[in-house]
Amino acid sequence: MLIKKKNMITIFAGTIIMLIGITLIMLDIASEKIAQGGIITMGMVMIVIGVINSIRKKQGVAKDELTRKIADRAAAYSWVITLLTLLGVFWLNHFEVIEFSVNRVISITYVVMVATMIFFQQRFWKKGDVK
């Protein structure tokens, strides 16, 4: 079963809004912490509403062996790239090339993890064969 278009748009819009809030924190654009947190919270609420509406109406993505295999492989690749990114951030901070705050490191980690997971899932779906 597929998720209804309305719920998918709500989830997608919530993800975009949440990533905008994380980007604001990462780049220190918005000076007000309330604005940053509010944007992220609004995105999270939209995602939760979309998921709950899909579950409540007995909709959702069909789970089969290929879907699970693609999700597992995408998660594995995403973790490897995220760990390599954290290693790079550590060494840049250690040698004082760039000074990273805790919020910035968490934001970088989250954005890299989500972006690479989505990228690899789409890549494997187009490829169609995960060994």
Sequence and secondary structure as in RCSB ss.txt:
>XXXX:A:sequence
MLIKKKNMITIFAGTIIMLIGITLIMLDIASEKIAQGGIITMGMVMIVIGVINSIRKKQGVAKDELTRKIADRAA
AYSWVITLLTLLGVFWLNHFEVIEFSVNRVISITYVVMVATMIFFQQRFWKKGDVK
>XXXX:A:secstr
    HHHHHHHHHHHHHHHHHHHHHHHT    HHHHHHHHHHHHHHHHHHHHHHHHTT      HHHHHHHHHHH
HHHHHHHHHHHHHHHHHHHTTSS   HHHHHHHHHHHHHHHHHHHHHHHHHH    
